[in-house]
Amino acid sequence: MRPVQIAIEIPGVTVGVITVEEARVAPTTPELFREMDGVCERFRRELTVEGVADLEAISAVRRMFRAWGVDPARYRPASEALLRRVVQGKGLYRVSNVVDIINLGSIETGWPYGTYDTAHVAPPVAFRMGARGETYEGIGRHVWHVEGRPVLADSRGPFGSPVSDSTRTMITESTRSVLTTIFAPAGSSTAAIQQALDRVGERLARFAGGRVSSTAIIRP
């Protein structure tokens, strides 16, 4: 399968992209649970809810949102929302091996991640601001209105964002090809983004039997 190319049409962001083939979506294993719980426990010991926003990575993501004209207190970046949940002692959501791996990577880096079923993504793909009247059905929420907000969009319209993803491209038990994006602030180092991509690939191989087919770091 050819790598999914993403055209970045808004400033201030670097997007890391990894595609993993032959993944098996299944309930999370005890081994992955232990890895998740260990990371969550460390954050719970070291942080308060109020302190999450002061983390360097979270602060940088908040500045990125404000540069886009988006209030991060009203539309909270996915990584910050996950970290706040963890620090409150609620742990990460338990969804599936693939989704749990992506959420784990997001709290480790402080950057919003998105993960999608490549079979339901219709290139070309762009990361841009939502246009007037654009919406999609968000995972776990009602219709998500994306006008004036950063979105990933393909030939069928918006399907993801650094806040909430759509049901159209969500990971399900039938998913075999997994596309994951990392929305890192523009000042993030290439080495740090590559390390985050490598960690996603390694975990998807170890816990979901996947095979990395492509990675890329895309700047505007």
TAGI-V688258 format. One line per field, one symbol per residue. phi: phi as a letter, one per 30 degrees, with the letter a starting at -180 (. if undefined). A space follows every 50 residues. Layout:
phi->???
This chain:
phi->.dedcbdccbdibccdbbcbcidcdaeddeddeddddddddddddcbced dedddeddddddddddddicddddcdeeddddddddddididdccaeddd ddddddddcicdcbbbdedcccedcbcbddceidbadddibdecdceibd bdbcdcjdbaadcaccdecddbdddbcccbcccceedddedddddddddd ddddddcbidbdcababcce
